Amino acid sequence: MSEAESSAQRAGNAAGASRGQGGVNGEGDVLGVVGELEALARIIPRLPSSEAAVLGPGDDAAVLAAPDSRYVVTTDMMIHGPDFRLAWSSMHDLGFKAAATNLSDVAAMGARPTALVIALAAPADTPLVDLEALADGLRDACVELAPGCGVVGGDLSVSPTLTIAVTAFGDLEGRDAVRRDGARVGDVIAVSGPLGRAARGLALLFERAVDDDGAPDAGAAARLRSEHPDAVSAQLAPRPPIADGVAAALAGATAMLDLSDGLALDARRIALASGVSLDLDAAAVCMAAGVDASLLPSVIVGGEDHSLLATFPPATAPGQSLPGGFRVIGRVVKPGGDGPALLVSGRVFSPRGGWDSFDEWTGDLG
């Protein structure tokens, strides 16, 4: 991470220049008092190292090995308000989710995640133990989901709004990237990972983890997580099938993407990019999601699962082995008179719903 202090940080450090306000072992220290250098000294050792790093944190920039001569790169932000509520998510959750959602984008290209760069802006009164917990979440996500991937640098600043920006890198290992525009008529459509689970978790949180004024209720969220661990944890700390991205590429996947915005919206993106129609089998989707037919609409439009949706050559038929955790949920068909479209059991489906961070959100952030 950069060792240069921003003007905002220098002002914050001057205002809180008096040390000794922390508790035992620094447990009461906050970002605006200890400053960037001490905060980084406590955070960086908690972060995972990258096997691809030639030079890691501590200089002006990191140096990564790129044996393929190409690399995959993606970036994403999480902002308090449209993307998460502090009353519902622990800092460990936020670190885990920030890593997982970017790792899944790399995996969706058929690449192996190698490194993350983290830019963090936090309020000056943020306890350093919270930043350490966020770092632990980043570490645990890399260790669990993408062994060998680590944090190689980033930036730390102050802001009234907690913001986490992640840039992720991946190695294609000599393969072509799996793009959205390669689906062909006759291909099978398959998914690896949950469907609709994160959306159910979010719906539960909005329905049952708010107080009478609509503000997030931390206690109710904790109870919900205990009562509905799969759904709520899928929303707060998703665990996408990262390794299945490479597995799909090796198995000849013709198109693939990360289901961040919901099955309907993302499947239609493959259809439009490839100039084909995708016909989802309603019964197969419900079976893959583990729900009955009454929940099909919410499964199709629900977002933020970060599962992998891929198309495979027609020889990959039901009953034959698909890579990793992929399950067949439909087929690629010729577009109709109105052009590429999403179909559900032969009928055109117009996506409504799915995750959109520009949708209106209201209420106390908590």
Secondary structure, DSSP 4 states (H G I P E B T S, - for coil): ---PPPHHHHHHHHHT-----S-GGGTT-BHHHHHHHHHHHHHGGGSPP-TTEEE-TTSSS-EE--TTS--EEEEEEEEBTTTB-TTT--HHHHHHHHHHHHHHHHHTTT-EEEEEEEEEEE-TT-BHHHHHHHHHHHHHHHHHHSTT-EEEEEEEEE-SS-EEEEEEEEE-TTSPP--TT---TT-EEEEES-SSHHHHHHHHHHHHSB-TTS-B-HHHHHHHHHHSHHHHHHHHS----THHHHHHHHTT-SEEEEESS-HHHHHHHHHHHHTSEEEE-HHHHHHHHT--GGGHHHHHH-----EEEEEE-TTS-TTSPPSTT-EEEEEEE--BTTBS-EEETTEE-----S--TTS---S---
